[in-house]
Structure formats: C-alpha cells, structure tokens
Amino acid sequence: MSSPKTIKTLIVGATPNPSRYAYVAAGMYEDKGYEFIPIGIKNGEVYGKEILDLRRKPDLEDIHTITLYIGPDHQGEWIDYLLSLNPKRIIFNPGTENPEFFQKAKAQGVEVVPACNLVMLSTNQF
C-alpha cells in the first residue's frame, strides 16, 4: 500500500452537496491526508477545492486512482478521457459498475476495483 501523500485521487462526479457520497468521500480523503481532485459537472467547492469542469476534460498529471460516482449511463463520453490520464486503478463504487469500462481499463493495464470507496477508506484498505 502506498503512503497517502503518493496517491492522488480524482473524484469523478464531485458535488458540493454534503448529502452525496462523493462529498463524504472527499471529506474522508481530507481527514486521512490523501490528495484529491474533485471533478464533475456541478459548480462549487469541496473541502476548499474548486470542482473542475469534467466537460472541459482538463489536463491532469500523476493521477494514481480514479473513483467513480457517476453511473454507467453517464460514463460513456468520459471513458477515453479518464483512461488518457493513465491511472493505476479505477474504483467503481456501487452503482457505477460498467463492463465496457472494465474491459477498456484492464486492456490498458489499469487495476479495476469494484468496491465502496467509503468502506475502503474507513477500513484502511485504500
């Protein structure tokens, strides 16, 4: 397991709404000292970080982990962009599982983890 400072995580589907799991996950990353970048289609901030506009497909570097909080019906147009960031792994949270995305990620050598990011963080399995 890498140390927290070496794991930069992209939270896809970030939102400023504190009742959403993506927001709760950002709080856990913050509390545990992990670096995270919130990205989505919602405007606002998450724990003092501006949510990047996913539609702009920003150029990001050194992304270790992508954690998904958008369902398969909304992933299609972002799959190639997210894979172009060359992550080491993608966490597919419950409800985000997507066989097509799994296959493309695995073909690129990306670790595919169908799991709950919140459970992983709270049980130190991240």
C-alpha positions in Angstrom: 0.0 0.0 0.0 1.3 3.4 -0.9 1.5 6.2 1.6 -1.3 8.8 1.5 0.8 11.6 0.0 1.7 9.5 -3.1 -1.9 8.6 -4.0 -3.5 11.4 -6.0 -7.2 10.6 -6.4 -9.6 12.0 -8.9 -13.2 12.1 -7.6 -15.4 11.9 -10.7 -18.9 13.1 -10.0 -17.8 15.6 -7.3 -20.5 17.8 -5.9 -20.8 20.5 -3.2 -23.9 18.7 -1.8 -22.9 17.2 1.6 -25.6 14.5 1.4 -23.9 12.8 -1.6 -21.4 10.0 -1.3 -18.8 11.8 -3.5 -18.8 14.7 -0.9 -18.5 12.3 2.0 -15.5 10.5 0.3 -13.8 13.9 -0.2 -14.1 14.5 3.5 -12.6 11.2 4.3 -9.7 11.8 1.9 -9.2 15.2 3.6 -9.3 13.7 7.1 -6.8 11.0 6.2 -4.3 13.2 4.4 -4.9 11.9 0.8 -4.5 14.3 -2.1 -7.7 14.5 -4.1 -9.0 16.5 -7.1 -12.8 16.9 -7.4 -14.2 16.9 -10.9 -17.7 16.9 -12.2 -20.4 18.9 -13.9 -21.5 20.7 -10.7 -20.1 24.1 -9.9 -18.8 24.8 -6.4 -16.2 23.6 -3.9 -15.5 20.5 -1.9 -13.4 21.0 1.2 -11.9 24.2 -0.2 -11.1 22.7 -3.6 -12.8 24.1 -6.7 -14.7 21.3 -8.6 -13.0 21.1 -12.0 -15.4 21.0 -15.0 -15.4 17.5 -16.4 -16.8 18.8 -19.7 -13.5 20.7 -20.3 -11.5 17.5 -19.9 -8.7 19.3 -18.0 -5.1 18.1 -18.5 -4.2 16.4 -15.2 -1.0 14.6 -14.3 0.1 11.9 -11.8 -3.4 10.6 -11.2 -3.0 7.3 -9.2 -6.6 6.5 -8.6 -9.9 7.4 -10.2 -13.0 6.9 -8.0 -16.3 7.0 -9.9 -19.5 8.5 -8.6 -21.4 8.7 -11.9 -23.5 5.8 -13.2 -22.8 3.8 -16.3 -25.4 5.7 -18.3 -23.3 8.9 -17.9 -19.8 7.5 -18.2 -19.6 6.8 -22.0 -18.4 10.2 -23.1 -15.7 10.3 -20.4 -14.2 6.8 -20.6 -11.5 7.7 -23.1 -10.6 10.9 -21.3 -10.3 9.2 -17.9 -8.2 6.4 -19.4 -6.0 9.1 -21.1 -5.0 10.2 -17.6 -3.2 6.9 -17.2 -4.4 6.0 -13.7 -3.1 3.0 -11.9 -6.6 1.9 -10.7 -10.2 2.8 -11.0 -12.6 2.3 -8.1 -16.1 1.6 -9.3 -18.4 2.4 -6.4 -21.7 0.6 -6.1 -24.0 1.6 -9.0 -21.1 2.7 -11.2 -20.1 -0.8 -12.4 -19.7 -0.8 -16.2 -18.4 -4.0 -18.1 -17.3 -1.9 -21.1 -15.3 0.5 -19.0 -13.9 -2.5 -17.0 -12.6 -4.1 -20.3 -11.1 -0.9 -21.6 -9.3 -0.2 -18.3 -8.0 -3.8 -18.0 -6.8 -3.7 -21.6 -4.8 -0.6 -20.7 -3.3 -2.3 -17.6 -5.4 -0.4 -15.1 -6.4 -2.2 -11.9 -10.3 -2.4 -11.8 -11.7 -2.3 -8.3 -15.5 -2.8 -7.9 -15.8 -1.6 -4.3 -17.1 1.1 -2.0 -14.5 3.8 -1.6 -16.0 4.8 1.8 -15.6 1.3 3.1 -12.0 1.1 1.7 -11.1 4.3 3.4 -12.8 3.6 6.7 -11.1 0.1 7.0 -7.7 1.3 5.8 -7.9 -0.8 2.6 -7.4 2.1 0.3 
